[in-house]
Amino acid sequence: MKLDVITLDAGKAGNIELSDSIFGIEEIRADILQRCVVWQLAKRRAGTHKIKTRNEVARTGKKMYKQKGTGGARHGSRKAAQFVGGAKVFGPVVRSHAIDLTKKFRALALRHALSSKAKSGSLIVVDGLSAETPKTAALQARLDKIGLKSVLMIAGPEVDANIKLAARNIVGLDVLPNAGLNVYDVLRRDTLVLTRAAVEAIEARFASEKEAA
């Protein structure tokens, strides 16, 4: 598929041919995207939530009173959950929330995410992503000229230092290098902006994965 290339100042910069196997998938599988997003969000959870179990609470383990003859229920320790200061039953413990997802499946999900943006007309290719000064207002004005509000920008091998500084205070704008491209960030923003270098890197990445398979 062919797409027009623009500059960050809304000027024309020719066109580019995009790979149909990456950007031209017709039937977008929502279930594939959902599984990959769940995998990403689960992987980044810390899993450090913790409560004290019965063997960790600071209470005596001595039997409270004799077993029989009191007219009350039988209890063996004040560490039980029904007593003030006792442990909680089946509370959270430190664990990993990560789930398994194969590399091929994650690559397929990324192709579907990229194709979904292209199919909905939410994919823009720019000639380059750079700025002379690290001014937030100047970058915001350029985005307004193109009509971008909620946007993910993939800048290329590295993010221009001035762009990185200017983008920090703009709500709804994420700027990442090629290595940071992922399904969740693509889907969470309304528009995906790729540079020519980013497109070349993405196609090279999938070509190398295909050869390796």
C-alpha positions in Angstrom: 0.0 0.0 0.0 1.1 3.5 -0.8 0.9 6.4 1.8 1.7 10.1 1.5 4.7 11.4 3.5 4.4 14.8 5.2 6.7 17.0 7.2 6.1 17.9 10.8 5.1 21.4 9.5 2.3 19.8 7.4 4.2 20.1 4.1 4.4 17.4 1.5 7.4 15.1 1.3 6.5 12.5 -1.4 5.1 9.1 -0.7 6.2 5.7 0.6 5.3 2.1 -0.1 4.2 0.1 2.9 4.4 -3.7 3.2 0.9 -5.2 3.0 2.0 -8.1 5.2 2.7 -5.6 8.0 0.4 -2.6 7.4 -2.3 -4.2 5.1 -4.0 -7.0 7.1 -7.7 -6.7 6.3 -9.2 -8.8 9.1 -8.0 -7.3 12.3 -8.2 -9.9 15.1 -9.3 -8.2 18.3 -8.6 -11.3 20.4 -5.0 -11.3 19.3 -4.6 -7.7 20.3 -6.4 -8.3 23.6 -4.1 -11.2 24.6 -1.0 -9.2 23.8 -2.2 -6.2 25.8 -3.0 -8.4 28.8 0.5 -10.0 28.5 2.1 -6.5 28.5 0.2 -5.2 31.5 0.6 -8.3 33.5 4.4 -8.3 32.8 4.9 -4.8 34.2 3.0 -5.5 37.5 5.4 -5.5 40.4 3.6 -8.2 42.4 5.0 -6.9 45.6 1.7 -6.6 47.5 2.0 -8.6 50.8 0.2 -9.2 54.0 1.3 -11.0 57.1 0.4 -14.7 57.4 -0.3 -16.5 60.7 3.4 -17.4 61.3 4.4 -13.7 60.8 2.1 -11.6 63.0 3.5 -10.4 66.3 1.1 -12.2 68.7 1.6 -15.0 71.2 1.1 -18.5 70.0 0.1 -19.6 73.5 -3.3 -21.3 73.9 -5.8 -18.6 75.0 -7.6 -20.7 77.6 -8.3 -24.3 78.4 -10.1 -26.3 75.7 -13.2 -27.3 77.7 -15.3 -26.0 80.5 -15.4 -22.2 79.6 -18.7 -22.2 77.8 -17.0 -20.5 74.8 -15.7 -21.6 71.5 -12.4 -23.6 71.3 -9.4 -21.4 70.3 -5.7 -22.2 70.2 -4.1 -18.9 69.2 -4.7 -15.2 69.1 -3.1 -15.1 65.6 -6.3 -16.4 64.1 -8.1 -14.0 61.6 -11.2 -13.5 63.8 -9.2 -11.7 66.5 -8.0 -8.1 66.4 -4.3 -8.1 65.4 -4.6 -11.5 63.8 -3.5 -12.6 60.4 -5.6 -12.3 57.2 -6.7 -15.5 55.6 -5.6 -16.1 52.0 -4.3 -12.6 51.6 -2.0 -11.4 48.8 1.6 -12.6 48.8 4.7 -11.6 46.7 4.4 -13.3 43.3 4.9 -12.7 39.6 1.8 -11.9 37.5 3.7 -12.5 34.2 2.1 -14.9 31.7 3.6 -16.7 28.7 3.2 -15.5 25.1 5.3 -16.7 22.3 7.6 -14.4 20.3 5.7 -15.3 17.0 2.4 -14.4 18.6 3.7 -11.0 19.9 5.0 -10.2 16.4 1.6 -11.2 14.9 -0.1 -8.9 17.4 2.1 -6.0 16.5 1.3 -6.5 12.8 -2.4 -6.4 13.6 -2.0 -3.3 15.7 -0.1 -1.5 12.9 -2.6 -2.7 10.3 -5.5 -1.5 12.4 -4.1 2.1 12.4 -3.5 2.0 8.7 -7.0 0.6 8.0 -8.7 3.3 10.1 -6.6 6.1 8.5 -4.9 6.8 11.8 -1.4 6.2 10.5 0.8 9.1 9.4 4.3 8.9 8.0 6.6 11.9 8.4 9.9 12.7 6.7 11.7 13.1 10.0 11.3 14.1 13.6 13.6 16.8 14.8 13.4 20.3 16.3 15.9 23.3 16.4 15.0 24.2 20.0 13.5 22.2 22.9 10.4 24.4 23.1 7.1 22.7 24.1 5.0 25.5 22.6 6.7 25.3 19.3 6.2 21.5 19.1 2.6 21.9 20.2 2.0 24.4 17.4 3.4 22.0 14.8 1.1 19.2 16.2 -1.9 21.5 16.0 -1.1 22.3 12.4 -1.4 18.6 11.5 -4.3 18.1 13.9 -2.7 15.7 16.3 -4.0 15.3 19.9 -3.6 11.8 21.1 -0.5 10.5 19.3 2.3 8.0 19.5 5.5 9.0 17.6 8.1 6.4 16.6 11.1 8.6 15.9 13.7 6.2 14.5 16.8 4.6 16.0 17.0 7.4 18.5 14.7 10.3 19.6 16.0 13.7 18.8 17.1 15.4 22.1 15.1 18.6 21.4 12.0 16.6 20.6 12.4 14.5 23.7 12.6 17.6 25.9 9.8 19.5 24.1 7.4 16.5 24.3 7.6 15.9 28.0 4.9 18.4 29.0 2.5 17.7 26.2 -0.5 15.6 27.4 -1.4 12.7 25.1 2.0 12.6 23.3 4.4 9.7 23.5 7.7 9.7 21.6 9.6 6.4 21.4 12.6 5.0 19.5 12.2 2.0 17.2 13.0 -0.3 20.0 10.1 1.0 22.1 7.3 0.1 19.5 4.7 -2.1 21.2 1.1 -3.1 20.9 -0.3 -1.4 24.0 1.1 2.1 23.2 0.0 1.8 19.6 -3.6 1.1 20.6 -3.8 3.5 23.5 -3.2 6.6 21.3 -5.6 7.7 18.5 -2.9 8.3 15.9 0.4 6.6 15.1 3.2 8.7 13.5 6.1 6.9 12.0 9.2 8.4 10.4 10.7 7.0 7.2 13.5 5.5 9.3 11.0 3.9 11.6 9.1 2.3 8.7 12.3 0.9 7.3 13.3 -0.5 10.7 9.9 -2.1 11.2 10.0 -3.8 7.8 13.6 -4.9 8.3 12.7 -6.3 11.7 9.8 -8.4 10.4 11.9 -9.5 7.4 14.7 -10.8 9.7 12.1 -12.6 11.8 10.7 -14.3 8.8 14.1 -15.4 7.6 14.9 -16.7 11.1 11.7 -18.8 11.1 
